[in-house]
Amino acid sequence: MSETFEIWAIVELFGHAQIAGRVTEQPIAGGTFLRVDVPGTGGQEPFTRFYGASAIYSITPVAEEVARRAVNVLEKRPITVWGVVLPERELPAGDERSEDN
């Protein structure tokens, strides 16, 4: 019988990064990843991140209240989608293209 891994923790990652939240295991693409569900705070929506085992330095189990306070201190943010809108430019003279090409 296998136990379900589910704890509140502060996770230390290689590169001196930390993240806090509810931690579980989740199989993805044939491997097992650490799932960190970061709770929402006053100015931030809750979000989830997944980490492979090789990215993790340590996991410190803590009480839920401690993890929630750590979220405020660590100030991790979800990844946002952004892009660059390039200005349109005119084609040089003699470089005419039809819409069929």
C-alpha positions in Angstrom: 0.0 0.0 0.0 1.5 3.4 -1.0 1.0 6.5 1.1 -0.1 9.8 -0.4 2.6 12.4 -0.1 0.9 15.6 1.0 2.5 18.2 3.4 2.8 21.9 3.9 6.5 22.8 3.3 9.1 25.3 2.4 11.0 23.9 -0.6 14.6 25.0 -1.3 15.7 24.8 -4.9 19.1 24.8 -6.4 20.0 28.3 -7.3 19.2 29.6 -3.8 15.4 29.9 -4.6 12.7 29.0 -2.2 8.9 28.4 -2.5 6.3 27.6 0.1 2.9 25.9 -0.1 1.1 22.6 -0.1 3.4 20.0 -1.5 2.3 16.8 -3.2 3.7 14.4 -5.8 2.3 14.3 -9.3 3.1 12.0 -12.2 3.8 13.9 -15.4 5.0 12.4 -18.7 6.3 9.2 -17.1 8.1 10.9 -14.3 7.2 12.1 -10.8 7.2 15.8 -10.1 6.9 17.8 -6.9 3.8 19.9 -7.1 3.7 23.1 -5.0 0.3 24.8 -4.6 1.1 28.3 -3.4 -1.9 29.8 -1.6 -3.2 33.2 -2.5 -2.3 36.3 -0.4 -3.8 39.8 -0.3 -2.2 40.9 -3.5 -1.7 37.6 -5.3 -3.8 34.8 -6.7 -3.0 31.2 -5.8 -0.9 29.3 -8.3 0.9 26.0 -8.9 4.4 25.1 -9.9 6.0 21.7 -10.7 9.6 20.7 -10.0 11.7 17.7 -11.0 13.6 16.0 -8.3 16.9 17.3 -9.6 15.8 20.9 -9.0 15.2 20.3 -5.3 17.8 20.9 -2.6 15.6 20.3 0.4 12.0 20.1 1.7 11.2 21.4 5.2 7.8 20.3 6.5 6.1 23.1 8.4 2.6 23.8 9.8 0.2 25.3 7.3 0.3 28.7 9.1 4.1 28.8 8.8 3.9 28.0 5.0 1.3 30.7 4.5 3.4 33.3 6.3 6.4 32.2 4.2 4.5 32.8 1.0 4.2 36.5 2.0 7.9 36.7 2.8 9.2 34.8 -0.2 6.9 36.8 -2.6 7.1 34.2 -5.4 4.9 35.1 -8.3 3.2 33.0 -11.0 4.7 33.0 -14.4 2.9 35.5 -16.6 2.5 35.4 -20.3 4.0 38.4 -22.1 5.2 39.2 -25.5 6.8 41.9 -27.6 4.8 43.6 -30.2 7.1 44.6 -33.0 6.2 47.7 -35.1 5.2 47.1 -38.6 7.6 48.1 -41.3 7.3 48.8 -44.9 9.0 46.6 -47.4 11.9 48.1 -49.3 11.2 49.4 -52.8 11.2 46.6 -55.4 10.3 44.0 -52.8 6.7 43.6 -53.6 4.9 40.5 -52.4 1.4 39.5 -53.3 -1.0 38.2 -50.7 -1.0 34.8 -52.5 2.6 34.1 -51.5 
